[in-house]
Amino acid sequence: MKKILPILLALFGIGLGAGAGFYLKQGNAEKPEAPSEECVAFEHGDPTNLPKGEEVEESASATDREYAKLNNQFVIPIVQEEAVESLVLISLSIEVVSGNKDLVFEREPKLRDALLQVMFDHANMGGFKGTFTNSSNLKVLRTALLETAQKTLGDVVSDVLILDLARQEI
């Protein structure tokens, strides 16, 4: 009996796994409907294919902005029990009022220092642990980064964009 029990349990597990796979495969048999040509054209920025009566309005605020991509990534160590457990790499871009892109690069060392301190604080509060890409976690980080960038550069900063975000376990 002791020799047969592991074999029976293995066969039972395989049977359950196969049954679950078959069941889940059947649930995905329905294919979603394809998007209409109007949706595809709108997503790809072709305003000529819009339904009649709809026009694309270009906002003035979208055209008077520039993006200054900060040259190097930010590297934030995640410390657990006085040892580095992982590293978080972040690339940022700063959205500024048109004509102020050079201001970002002139003050980049001070800006990087301030932004890095915000990211260290975020890491120390546990913001990069678990599901760190959760929208609520990122919203807290984005808000703090924006406030810091505006304190450093003034009202010319309208947003801080997170371009890349990765965590590497050590």
C-alpha positions in Angstrom: 0.0 0.0 0.0 2.9 2.4 0.8 4.3 1.8 -2.7 1.0 2.3 -4.5 -0.1 5.5 -2.7 2.5 7.8 -4.3 1.7 6.5 -7.7 -2.0 7.0 -7.2 -1.4 10.5 -6.0 0.8 11.3 -9.0 -1.8 10.0 -11.4 -4.6 11.9 -9.6 -2.5 15.1 -9.8 -1.8 14.6 -13.5 -5.5 13.9 -14.1 -6.6 17.1 -12.3 -4.0 19.2 -14.1 -5.1 17.8 -17.5 -8.7 18.4 -16.6 -8.1 22.0 -15.5 -6.1 22.7 -18.7 -8.8 21.3 -20.9 -11.5 23.3 -19.0 -9.5 26.6 -19.2 -8.7 26.0 -22.9 -12.5 25.6 -23.6 -13.2 29.0 -21.8 -10.8 30.8 -24.2 -12.4 29.3 -27.3 -14.4 32.5 -28.0 -12.4 35.0 -30.0 -12.9 38.7 -29.3 -14.3 40.7 -32.2 -11.8 42.6 -34.3 -11.8 46.4 -33.8 -13.5 48.4 -36.5 -11.5 50.4 -39.0 -12.4 53.6 -37.3 -11.0 52.4 -34.0 -7.7 51.3 -35.7 -7.4 54.6 -37.6 -8.1 56.6 -34.5 -5.5 54.7 -32.4 -2.9 55.2 -35.0 -3.6 58.9 -35.3 -5.4 59.0 -38.7 -8.1 61.7 -38.2 -9.4 61.4 -41.7 -11.1 58.1 -40.8 -13.2 59.5 -38.0 -17.0 59.2 -38.0 -18.7 62.3 -39.4 -19.2 65.2 -37.0 -16.1 64.3 -34.9 -13.0 66.3 -35.1 -9.6 66.0 -33.5 -8.9 69.0 -31.4 -5.2 69.7 -30.8 -4.7 71.3 -27.5 -2.3 74.2 -27.2 -0.8 72.7 -24.1 0.3 69.5 -26.0 2.3 71.5 -28.6 4.1 73.8 -26.2 5.8 71.1 -24.2 9.3 69.6 -24.6 10.8 66.4 -23.0 14.3 66.4 -21.5 15.4 62.8 -21.1 17.8 62.6 -18.2 21.1 61.1 -19.5 21.7 58.3 -17.0 19.6 55.8 -15.2 18.9 56.1 -11.5 20.1 53.1 -9.5 18.4 52.6 -6.2 19.6 49.8 -3.8 16.9 47.9 -1.9 18.4 47.1 1.6 17.0 44.3 3.7 18.7 43.6 7.1 21.7 45.7 6.3 22.4 43.9 3.0 21.6 44.9 -0.5 18.8 42.6 -1.6 18.1 44.0 -5.1 18.6 47.0 -7.3 16.0 49.2 -9.0 16.8 50.9 -12.2 14.8 53.9 -13.4 15.0 56.1 -16.4 13.2 59.5 -16.3 12.2 62.2 -18.6 11.1 65.7 -17.6 8.2 67.4 -19.4 8.8 71.2 -19.5 7.3 74.3 -21.1 8.7 74.7 -24.6 12.1 76.5 -24.6 13.1 75.3 -21.2 14.8 72.0 -22.1 18.2 73.5 -21.6 17.3 74.6 -18.1 16.9 70.9 -17.2 20.4 70.0 -18.4 21.9 73.1 -16.8 20.6 72.1 -13.4 20.7 68.3 -13.9 23.2 67.5 -11.1 20.9 69.3 -8.5 17.8 67.8 -10.1 19.3 64.3 -10.1 20.3 64.6 -6.4 16.8 65.7 -5.4 15.1 63.0 -7.4 17.4 60.3 -6.2 16.6 61.3 -2.6 12.9 60.9 -3.3 13.5 57.4 -4.8 15.7 56.4 -1.8 12.8 57.5 0.5 10.3 55.6 -1.6 12.6 52.5 -1.4 13.0 52.8 2.4 9.2 53.0 2.8 8.9 49.6 0.9 7.7 51.2 -2.4 9.8 48.9 -4.5 8.9 45.6 -2.8 6.2 43.2 -3.9 4.1 44.5 -6.7 6.0 47.7 -7.1 4.5 48.4 -10.5 1.0 48.7 -9.1 -0.6 51.9 -10.3 -1.2 53.2 -6.7 2.5 52.7 -5.8 3.7 54.4 -9.0 1.2 57.3 -8.5 2.8 58.0 -5.1 6.3 58.0 -6.6 5.3 60.1 -9.6 3.7 62.7 -7.4 6.7 62.9 -5.2 9.1 63.2 -8.2 6.9 65.9 -9.8 6.8 68.0 -6.6 10.6 67.7 -6.2 11.3 68.6 -9.8 9.0 71.6 -9.5 10.8 72.7 -6.3 14.1 72.4 -8.1 13.3 73.9 -11.5 10.2 75.9 -10.9 6.8 75.9 -12.6 8.4 75.1 -16.0 8.1 71.4 -15.1 4.7 70.0 -15.9 5.3 66.3 -15.5 7.9 63.6 -14.7 7.7 60.5 -16.9 9.0 57.1 -15.9 10.4 55.6 -19.1 12.0 52.4 -17.7 11.6 50.7 -14.4 13.2 47.4 -13.5 14.2 45.5 -10.4 17.1 43.1 -10.4 17.4 40.7 -7.5 21.0 40.1 -6.2 
